[in-house]
Amino acid sequence: MSELAHLLPAVQARIDRARQEPGLCAVLVVRLRGMREAQLRHGYEFGDEIMLAARERIVGVVRHVDLVYLASDDSFLIVLPTVRNRTHALLAATRIVGAIDDTPLIHGDRNWHGRVVVGVALCPPHGTDAELLFRRAELAHDEAVRIGEPFACYEPESTPVEILYGELRDDIAANKLEVMFQPLYDLRRGKVVSVESLARWKTATYGEVPPSDFVPFAERSDLIVPLTRWSLNASLRHAAALHRGGRPLDVAVNLSPRVFAEQGFAEQLLGALDIWGVPADSVIVEITETALLTDLDMSVRVLRRLRDRGIRVAIDDFGTGYASFAYLRHFPATELKIDRTFVDAMVSDSRTEQVVRAMIEVAHRLGLEAVAEGVENEETLQRLVAMDCDMVQGYHIGHPMLAADFVAQRLAAGSVA
């Protein structure tokens, strides 16, 4: 953050001048994805040269009044002093993305195919302080990564979860969140074989807070590690009850790659399995493809350690991020979960159906099980059966329900049988 701290006073001065003029001012965070891996593979000098080449591209497509700052080893901070509206700012983001994505950046005899993601914040709607605008542009960048888009504009959250930091922290510590289980159906065996664990949070102040609000907030704060630990232990507790009752199911838990940086995380997870008495091969950790690329080397290292001990690994929401099929050979994955946006659209769009078919075939060629998310109707289910998909998940199979209720129903059904 040293470069940023040095830049902010100059950015603030330019924002203050821009506010004297009609219209809006925009702050953009532009990040080149994969730069860390490029630096490790080819050297830091290579990375520096690529960033200089990227800056030249950006300067070539923005206006002469716009300011382009190098903010870190992989990102730029850009100030657009005058824009007419939100669309005008996003048009600038589009031009920047095109400038870098369309043509390889060249250093010596090496070509580097860059991919850029842009976050946009507007002044004054999103703030007038340079540091605040930068943070909100970062939030927009993170949202663009999450939804698999090249750019996004900051949107105020429906629930002001920043205010609830203390409440979320305390509720995690007091075990006040809820675990929901959603079933996954094995198409070959014709039965439910596993569940995905989902966290839910109801606050005393605002009532139910959607996971789409509080989970990204936890990711941005220091709460994602305690939230992940809570989720693991709460999920394993219910899985242990199923095992003791003679009605075991595999349980899948979502992981943030930020927990991989925690010293001894893999050992802590394995220790939790021993405490609860849940076999390692009945646990699946899910991580999104975009999250994997945040720190490819560390992610692969930790996931391989878990795989060596028998834990399975699922790549979640596949197709929405930036991982190519080529990346799959690096990941110690056992399952590939096809994102619901593809599954939902394939009935009405033949090209999307062919994409889903290709994903299933590639998964099988790599020795992975293909799991389709978002199965909402019988027609979709039957098409996936015809494609030889392995497992399905969605409202047509079963809605999420409180894990305690799910366990009680399954154990009761077993006793009746």
N, C-alpha and C positions, 0 to 999 in steps of 0.2 A: 504493500500500500504506500510505500515511500514516494514512488513516482506520482501517485494520485494525490497525496497530501501536498506535494509541491505544485501540482496543477490547479487545485481547487481555487486558490485565491484569484488566479488569472481568469478561470472560468466564471467565478462569481462576478468579477468586474465586467466581463462581457455580457453576462445575463442582466446585470443592473443597467447597463447602457441600452440593451435591447428593449428593456421594459419601458423606456421612454418613448418608444416608437409604437405605432399601431400593430396589431396582430399578436402572434404568439412567438415564443422562443422554444426550441426543441433541443433536448440533450439525448444523444444516442450512445449506447454502448455497443461496440462492434467487436465480436470475438471470433477468432479463427479457430475452429475446432480441429483437434488433432495436432496442434503445434507442439505440445509437450512430447508426444511420441516422435514427431519429426526431429525435435532437438536431440532426444536420446538416441535416435537411430543415426542421425547424420552429423550431430555436433551443434553446439550452441551458436557458433559463427554462422552456420547454415540457417538456423532459426532467425538470427538477427537480419540476415540478408533477405530472407523471405518477408519478414515484417516490413522492411524498407520498401521492397517491391510492392507489397500490399498497400502501403501508405501512398505510393505514387499512383496506384490504380484509383484509390479512393479520392485523392486530390483531383484526379482527372475527371471525375464525374460529379463532384459537388461544386457549388458556386464559389466564386473568389472571396465572398464575404464569410463563408463557412470556415470554421476552425477545426483542424484535425490534430489531435494530440495522441502520442503513444502513451498508453496508460499502464501497460504491463508487457510481459513477454509474449502474450497472445491476444492482446486487446487494445482497442483505440477508444478514446473519448472524443466525441464530435459535438460541436455546438453549432446549431443552425440559428443565427440571431433573429431572423424574421421568417416565419412561415404563416401562411394564410389560415390553415386549419390542420386538423389531424391527418386528413388525406394527403395534404401537401408534405407533411413530415414522413408519412409512410411511403410516398413516392420516392423521396430521397433514399429511404432504406432499401427500396426495390432496386434503385440504380446501383447502390453500393454492393448489394448481393450479386447482381448481375456482373458487375465489374470483376469480381473475384471468382465467382463460381463458373463463369462461362469459359475462361481461358486459363490454362495452367500458369502458375507463377514460376519463373525461371531463375535459377541461380547456377551459373556455370553450365555444366552439362547435365544438370539434374532438373527435372520438372516436378513441381509440387502442385497437385490438384487440391486447391484450397476449398473449404466449405465454411461459409460465414453465417453467423446468426446475429441479428440486430435487435436490441431492445430500445424502445422509444419512450421518453417522458416529456411532457409539455409543461411549459411555464406560461402563465401562472396556474392552470387548472390542477397540476400535480405537485405544485410547490414553487417556491421562489429561491430556496437555498440550494446552492450548487451540490453540496454533499447529499441532501435529500433527493434531489433530482437524479443524481447518479445512482443512488440506491434503488430508486423506483424504475429507472431504466434497466438496472440489473434484474429486478423482479420481472420486468417485461421480457428480458432475454431468457430468464429461466422458464417463463411460461411458454415462450416460443419453442424452446428445447423440449418441454414436456409434451406439447401437442404436435411436435414434428413439423413446425413451420419455420421458414427462414427469418421471419421478423414478427414482432408483436408490439403493440402499444400498451402502456401501463393502464390497468383498469382497477379502480378502487375495489377492494374486496367487499363482498356482500355482508360479511361479518367482520368487524374490526378486531381480528384475532390478535393483533399486536398488543392491544390493551389487555388481552386475556393471558398474557405470557405466564403470570404468576399462577393463574387458575389452572392452566394446562399443566404446568410443572407440578403443582400440588396434587391435582387429580391423578396424574401418572403415579406419583409416589404413594398415594392413598388407594391405588387400585380401583379408581372410580370409573374408568373407561369400560366399555363392553366389547366382548368378542362375538362376532357373527361368523357362522360357518355357511359357506355356499357349496353345494355338492358338485362333483365332476363325475360324469358318467362314461364308463368304458364301453365303447361301441362293440368291441369284439366279445367281451365277457357278458355284456348285457346287464350291467349293474353299476351302482355307485361304488367307486373304489377310493375316492379321496375327497377332501374338502379344502377350500381356500379360506384362510383365516382373514377376517376383515375387522379393522378397529372402528368403533363408533364412540362419539363423545357428546354427551348432553351436559351443558353447563348450567350452573345456578343462575347466571346472569342473562344469557341469550338463548337458553334452550338448546335444541339440537344444532350442532355445528357440522356442516357437511365435511366429509373426508377431503374433498377437493379444496377446502379452506385450511383445515388444521394440519393436514399432513405436509403440504408444501411449506406452511409456516414453520413447522417443526424442522423441516429440511434446512430452512434458512437460518434457524436459530441453533442453539446448542441443545435443543430438546430431542433431536432425532435419535440420539443414542439411547437415552432412557426410554423413549417411546418404543424403540425396537426391542430393547431388553424386556420391557413389559409385555409386548406383543408375543415374543417368543415364549416366555414363561406361562402367560395366560393360555396360549394355544396348546402348549405341551401338557398343561394341567388337564385340559379337556380331552386331549388325545390319550393321556394316561388312563383316564376313566373308561374310555372305550376299550383299551387293551385289557384292563382289569376285568371288564364285563364280558370279555370274549367276543366283542364286536368291533375289532380294530379297523381303522381307516387311516390312510396316509393323510398327512396334514401339510399344506403348503403355506408358507409364511413369507410375506414380502419384506425384502431387505433394501435399505438405502446403502449405496456404495460408501457413504460417509462413515459407516460403522467399520469398514474394512481398515481404516486408518487407526482404529483403536488397538492399542497394544494387547495382544493375546485374545482378540475377539473370537477366532476360530476355537481356541481352547475353552473359552467361556461357553460357547454354544454347545460344544461336545460335553462339557461338564453338566450343562442343564439337562441334556438327554439322560445322563446317568442318574441325576437327581430324581427325575420324573419317571425313569424306567421306560423310556420310549426308544425303540430301536432306531438306529441312525438311518436305515434304509426305508423307514416309513415317514421320513421328513423330507420335504422339498423346499428349497429356498428359491424364491422368485426375485429376479432383478430385471429391470427394463434394459433393452438394448442401448438406449441413449445413456442411461446411467453407467452402463459398463464402459462406455467410451470416455467417461469423465476421467478415469485413471485406469487405462487398459491393463497396464502391467500389474498394478496392485490387485485389481479385481480378479484377474486370472490367477494370480498367486494364491490368494485367499480361497477362491472357489476350488482350485485344485486340491488344496489341503482338506477342504470339506469333502470333496469327491473321494479322496483317498480313504476317508473314514466311513464311506458308505452313504453319505447324504446326497440326495439328488439335486440337480440344478435346472431350473426352468428359466428360459429367456422370455420375459413377459412383454406383451404389447408389440410383438414383432411386426415390422413393416411400417411403423410410424416414426421411427427415428432415423439415424444416419448410418447404422451398421449395414454393411453389404453382406451378401451371402458368403463372401470370402472371409469375413471376420469369424464366421461360425466355426471354422476349423481351429481357431485359437481357444475357443471357450470350452471348458470341460462340462458342457451341458448334456442333459439327458432328455429334456423336453423343449419343444418350441411352441409357444402360445401365440396363435395368430390373432391379431387385434380385432376387436369387435367391429371396427369401422369397415373392415374388409368383409367379414362374415355377414354383417347386416345388409351390405349392399349387393352381395353376389347374386341374390335371387332376381333382382331387377336389372343387373348390369352384367352382360356376358363376359366383358373383358375383366372385370373384377373377379368373376368366378374362375377365370383362367389363372389369375394371379394366385388365388387361394389354392387351386389345384397344384400350381408350381411350388408353392411354399410347402405343401404336404409332401410332394415328391422329393424335394431337396432335403427336408427333415429326415425322411426315410433313408435316402442315400447316405446321409451322415450318421445313421444309426440312432436318430432321435425320435421320440414319440411326438406326433403332431396333435396339439390341443386347440380346438376352435372355441374362442370366447364369444359371448353375445348371441347364443342360439336362442331365438325368440319364437320360433314357430316350427311346425312339423315339416314344411317344405324345405326349409334350410337344413333341418336335421337329416332328411332323406338324401339331399344332395351331398352332404358331408359323408354319409354312409357310402354312397356311390364312389366318392373320391378316396375311400379307404383311410379316412381320418381315424385317429386312434381314440381320442377322448373329446368330449364336448362339455361346455359349461354355459349357463344362461338361464333366463327366466323360464324357458320351456322345460328345462331340466329341474330347476328348483330355485326358489328365491333365497336370499340370505336370511338366516334366522338366528336368534340368540343361541350361542354355542351350548349353553346349559340345557336349553329346550331340545336342541338337535340331539345331544347325547342322551337325554332322558327318553326321547321318542325311539331312538335306535335301540337302546338297551331294552325298552319295553317290548318292541317288536321282536327282538331276539328271544325274550322270555316266552312270548306267546307261541313262537315257532317251536 
